[in-house]
């Protein structure tokens, strides 16, 4: 009986050992599977992180390209504006040449009068009273011619200084022209170029005020449209899109057929509401 019990217990022990070995094997296999799954999950997380990084980089690239497109668009519009100004300058140059030719004609006429007076004097003709009258008239005409010459010299030297990047000298000369010859035909142009100097110096607040002087003091001049356009650009560069839209809209409404209005319309399309 004792032998039978011993055999039974031994079988139970073996059975338990087998079960324990099987359980340990399954446990070990489960651990291996868990490690494999964990490794796969980590790899998947890493892939997801890489995808997120690539997505962020792509978005950053798109945003950078969008900003570059906006900058290039603004530069294109400013280039169109500068080209228009150069064309206008060429037309102004042609008009100034005509003015110079007219001045030469007047000077030649004055010289003829002087020669005639000298001839009269050499011939001892008694025309002294008439001579004084003519001389007085000649002096006045000469004075006006010299004044006009002085205006042109100041204006041209100011423009030359601006072209060479000497903004301080250019500003001083333009201001001198306005102060010395406030009724000059070039006064509105000089005021506009003062605004341009501040614009190129990126002092946009001051540029806006100087352009406003053109609009208020010379409403019938040829620089009102340009001043409105550059005011709009100045507000835009300051980040004040609301006022930029108002200025561009006013320009288009008042001068719908002008080249400045065409530029303003393009600019308005690029300003987000």
Helices and strands as residue ranges (DSSP letters): H 2-122, H 128-163, H 167-180, H 187-200, H 204-217, H 224-237, H 241-254, H 259-270
